Amino acid sequence: MKREVIIACDFESRDQLLGFLDSFGEVKPFVKIGMEVFYGGGPEIVRQIKTRGHKIFLDLKLHDIPNTVHKSMLQLAELDVDMVNVHAAGSIEMMRAARRALDERGSKALLLAVTQLTSTSEEVMKKELWIDHSMADTVKHYAQNAMEAGCDGVVCSPLESALVHEACGSDFLTVTPGIRFAGGDRGDQKRVTTPAMAHDLGSSFIVVGRAITAAADPVKAYERASREFEEGKQ
């Protein structure tokens, strides 16, 4: 599978989002639509972006009882997106319910499970979430649970890509946010790398937000991220 940059399109309005995508002309980047856009624009904004020719990662991180996740994923499967996700912390049974819903609808969407958010430090994980294991061991265990449940991969920090592939195989996807250009602002992310480092660490896809969307020239920033992620060694 081709390594790709996914742009996190976290905009406040539909017009901002569509204007941003218009700036790319005939280029149709892979985009991530998260809670901010989905809750504001609803399923219709997803359909509109899809008809424009973009691949979509619908990043809603479902986390509820298995029956609710199953019914919710049945609805999301109708949107014909390319990736969807759930929280791995919801249990193997919950992840299986999401997998079953996609299969029942004949959806080709890749199912991902979020291991630990890249804004979560190991200190917070232990002191606030009461997970008494290391970040690496927790991510590895959650990834193994996700694989057992039938997920196609996980969302994790690039720093954990190698250990996920070691535990789950090279075909098990690692989709990695927390990407910044060298010298860039880390924002609220704690576990971050550059696009080139993500390549070298084994990421299957990288998710890049403000480094592209807030750039003076987003198209050039996207091209830079794509080039560095493809080439690695930085």
PyMOL commands that set and color helices and strands:
alter all, ss='L'
color gray80, all
select helices_A, chain A and resi 14-22+35-51+66-77+88-90+92-104+122-127+135-149+158-168+195-201+210-213+218-231
alter helices_A, ss='H'
color red, helices_A
select strands_A, chain A and resi 4-8+30-34+56-62+83-87+110-114+153-155+173-176+205-208
alter strands_A, ss='S'
color yellow, strands_A
deselect
rebuild
show_as cartoon
